[in-house]
Amino acid sequence: MVKAMTESGTVTGERAVARCDVLGKPPFSDENDLLFRPWLGPGFIATVEAISNWMRQAGMTVRQDAAANLIGRYEGSTPDAPALLFGSHLDSVRDGGRYDGMLGVITALEVVAGFHERGERFPFAIEIVGFGDEEGSRFPITMLTTRSIAGVLEEDDPVAAFAELHDVDGITVEQALARVGLTPRGMAAAKRRKDSVLAYVEAHIEQGPVLEAEGRALGVVSGIAAQRRFEIRLHGMAGHAGTMAMSLRRDALTAASEMVLAIERIGVAGGDRDGLVATVGSLRTWPGVTNVVPGDVTFTIDARAGTIATRDRAMNDILAALKDIAERRGIEIEIIPREDLDPSPCDPRLMALMETAVQDVTGEPARVLVSGAGHDAMIMARLAPMSMLFIRCEKGISHNPAEAVLPADVGEAVTALTRFVRLFADDYSQTQGRHSA
Ligand SMILES: [Zn+2]
């Protein structure tokens, strides 16, 4: 049984990958020799058109909402039933890969195409949402379209704050929306009523190396990491590189070097637990010339984990270590908080169903992992219970044309998501007292 499911899954996996590949080139990219699909650009509009056609072939009705999100709906056994939402993003960073975002939409499409072919209906509708601007690759802001659906747009960013943001060509959000007959203020109308959405499910490439390293096609996400960012400014003393004795130096860069290694050590000591990671991604020295001992250094810390507790424990250890090093070296340290994002835990009930679905399809207990990267799902979690499925990708590479997936893995994802919908339907019928289906 499992084998037969997997075999038919491979066929749909091949079609899904082929579709992502088609969408990786013009006219679905705004560049000839690389993939760049910014929100509301010509490639984006062509992509919406192509996917709309595939949605109709899969028995869905298609519309675009007030935020230009593409929404396909496969009706349930009763009209106007609430919906189980699948989704991910249609936009791509410049020189991006073909599967980040797109694979989640196309995989869901294969799931619905299967139900349509078999005439299978559920007591709820299934909708697939292609979000517009998860990456923020056009405007210096992300997930306006996701926040519109989730009904938290204005709460996060007043219209006045984002309408005038512009892309590299000087086109504002307002002008880009006007070209497709929409307005920044009107985007809020995309908001979904909570009682019209049962759950949100997103399949996405892992963008990390864990599944590949463990030889697994699929992983169940427990939540999206809590992020904390700091900027650290160190002030030592600049001096002549030839004349200042080593014993008298207050070198901000050697202090920073020790700090960077301490941050790495604390990150590593956390093991794999709760997906803890800590990174120094940017470091600058002043005056930054060959013959001067660095007087000032600024660097960043980005720490993430599946829970606030794990993240904050690591962050406290890091800051304590930094203060020690600074004191010992006679360096003045400024610690400036830059960002503090809560984690978005996946819904435990949905997660359990997803784990069962993955186990039924792969024949082994599901690997559960934290998502270190942000996704549309973390915004959608504010509207409805949320679940994510990760698909193995080659070497964990993403935001890069080398992004790659195996059609067989995608086939397993389609089979697992199909199984998930049926498990979800059983669960739903039990809680609803088995009506109408
Ligand atoms: Zn993505």
Boltz pocket constraint, residues with backbone or C-beta under 6 A from the ligand:
constraints:
  - pocket:
      binder: B
      contacts: [[A, 89], [A, 100], [A, 101], [A, 134], [A, 204], [A, 374], [A, 375]]
      max_distance: 6.0
